[in-house]
Amino acid sequence: MTAQKTAQNRRSRICGVAVVACVFGFAVLGWAAKDFVMPEPLPAASYPAHDVHDDEAVAVALDPYDTPEKARIFNVDYEQIGFLPVYVVITNNSNQPISLESARAELVTAGRVKIPPATVDDIFRRLAHPAPNPAAPRFPWPSKKGGVNKQAREEVIDSRFAARAVEPHATHSGFMFFDISGLSDPLANAHFYWTGVQNANGKELMYFDVELQKGLGTPQK
């Protein structure tokens, strides 16, 4: 084999490795970078998994993004890093605002594992340092300062549920991310509890209890 052919073969192998690295590198971020667009919420009572308090005129709904079709709205592959995005919707049909400042959310599995929503920093840490997964190849994460791609950071911040209050006759929504790594079928018979929601007088409303099983695999709204 001539030196020229040897050099060509070497370059071909290097190019092939580079292509594979690029494919793996975008496995979490996604092929086509796009701006995240929050789904337009419907009234909470219209979702399959919801809890309505008729006396207080407030409803809460959850829509788990548990299918690849629904998860396409994201650039980040949250399943790959062990998080489940859950779209949370709250509708206030009363004539007074309600406060979420003291509200506490929790997902409880059928096995009584209690999972609070992940913080932004929780997700950033996992993105920067993915936990080893024996069942999946280790993909290099395309990162910048802080170990997390700028677009991924913006998506996490823009998508999260951030409402601190809900005006009269209004609906607010956003995503809560739950760390389900290491859990088998965590949403089967799981419940979402939301306590600490207060009315305009500072009185705490009855806690919300949403059965997530009702929302599994539902089409994207």
CORGI-V166755 format. One record per residue. RES is the residue in one letter. OMEGA is omega in degrees with one decimal (NA if undefined). NEAR is the number of other C-alpha atoms within 12 Angstrom. Layout:
RES&OMEGA&NEAR + RES&OMEGA&NEAR
This chain:
M&-177.6&8 + T&178.2&8 + A&-179.8&9 + Q&179.8&10 + K&178.6&11 + T&179.2&12 + A&179.2&13 + Q&179.4&14 + N&180.0&15 + R&178.9&14 + R&179.6&14 + S&179.2&14 + R&179.2&14 + I&178.3&14 + C&179.9&14 + G&178.1&14 + V&-180.0&15 + A&179.1&15 + V&179.3&14 + V&179.2&16 + A&178.4&19 + C&179.2&20 + V&179.8&22 + F&-177.3&22 + G&-179.9&24 + F&-179.0&26 + A&179.1&27 + V&-176.5&36 + L&-178.7&37 + G&-176.4&28 + W&-173.6&17 + A&177.7&17 + A&-178.3&20 + K&177.4&17 + D&177.0&21 + F&177.3&23 + V&-179.8&20 + M&175.8&26 + P&177.4&26 + E&-175.6&16 + P&168.6&27 + L&173.3&26 + P&-172.4&29 + A&-176.5&34 + A&-178.0&28 + S&178.7&21 + Y&-178.7&32 + P&-178.6&28 + A&-177.3&33 + H&173.8&35 + D&-177.3&34 + V&173.4&30 + H&-176.1&24 + D&-177.4&17 + D&-177.9&12 + E&177.5&28 + A&178.0&27 + V&179.2&39 + A&178.0&41 + V&178.5&46 + A&176.2&42 + L&178.3&52 + D&-179.5&45 + P&176.1&45 + Y&-170.0&36 + D&178.5&34 + T&178.6&22 + P&-178.6&23 + E&-179.2&16 + K&-177.4&24 + A&-179.4&33 + R&178.4&28 + I&-178.8&29 + F&167.6&36 + N&-179.5&32 + V&174.0&43 + D&-175.2&36 + Y&177.5&39 + E&-179.4&33 + Q&-179.0&34 + I&170.5&34 + G&179.1&32 + F&174.8&38 + L&174.0&38 + P&177.4&40 + V&180.0&42 + Y&-176.6&44 + V&-178.4&45 + V&175.4&43 + I&-179.2&46 + T&178.0&38 + N&179.6&38 + N&179.7&28 + S&-179.8&22 + N&179.7&17 + Q&177.0&21 + P&173.5&27 + I&-176.6&37 + S&176.0&29 + L&-175.7&29 + E&-177.7&20 + S&-176.5&20 + A&180.0&27 + R&-178.8&23 + A&-179.5&32 + E&172.7&30 + L&-179.1&39 + V&-178.4&30 + T&178.4&28 + A&177.7&21 + G&176.9&17 + R&171.7&17 + V&-176.5&22 + K&-175.1&22 + I&175.0&30 + P&175.8&25 + P&177.8&33 + A&174.4&30 + T&175.9&22 + V&-179.7&27 + D&176.5&19 + D&-177.7&23 + I&178.5&37 + F&179.9&32 + R&-179.2&20 + R&177.8&31 + L&-178.1&36 + A&-177.9&26 + H&-178.7&23 + P&177.5&29 + A&179.0&22 + P&178.4&17 + N&-176.6&16 + P&-176.3&9 + A&-176.8&9 + A&177.4&15 + P&176.7&17 + R&-178.5&21 + F&175.0&27 + P&-178.8&24 + W&178.4&32 + P&-169.9&27 + S&173.8&22 + K&-178.7&14 + K&-179.1&11 + G&174.7&18 + G&-177.6&21 + V&178.5&29 + N&-176.6&28 + K&-178.5&24 + Q&177.9&25 + A&178.5&36 + R&-179.6&32 + E&-179.8&22 + E&180.0&30 + V&-178.4&38 + I&-176.2&25 + D&-174.4&23 + S&-172.1&31 + R&175.4&32 + F&-173.6&29 + A&-177.6&25 + A&177.1&27 + R&178.7&21 + A&177.0&26 + V&-177.6&31 + E&176.9&23 + P&176.9&22 + H&179.7&20 + A&177.8&26 + T&175.4&29 + H&-176.6&36 + S&177.2&34 + G&-176.9&33 + F&165.2&40 + M&-177.6&38 + F&-177.5&40 + F&-179.4&38 + D&-178.8&33 + I&-179.5&30 + S&179.6&22 + G&-179.8&17 + L&178.6&21 + S&179.7&14 + D&-172.4&18 + P&-176.1&31 + L&178.6&37 + A&-179.3&24 + N&177.5&22 + A&178.6&31 + H&174.7&34 + F&179.3&44 + Y&178.5&31 + W&-178.7&34 + T&174.2&24 + G&175.1&23 + V&-173.6&34 + Q&175.9&29 + N&-175.1&29 + A&179.8&22 + N&-179.9&12 + G&178.5&17 + K&-178.3&18 + E&176.8&22 + L&172.7&28 + M&-178.2&24 + Y&178.3&25 + F&-179.4&33 + D&-178.2&25 + V&177.5&39 + E&-173.8&30 + L&-178.8&38 + Q&-177.2&26 + K&-177.0&23 + G&-175.9&32 + L&174.9&28 + G&179.9&23 + T&-180.0&22 + P&177.4&17 + Q&179.6&27 + K&NA&24
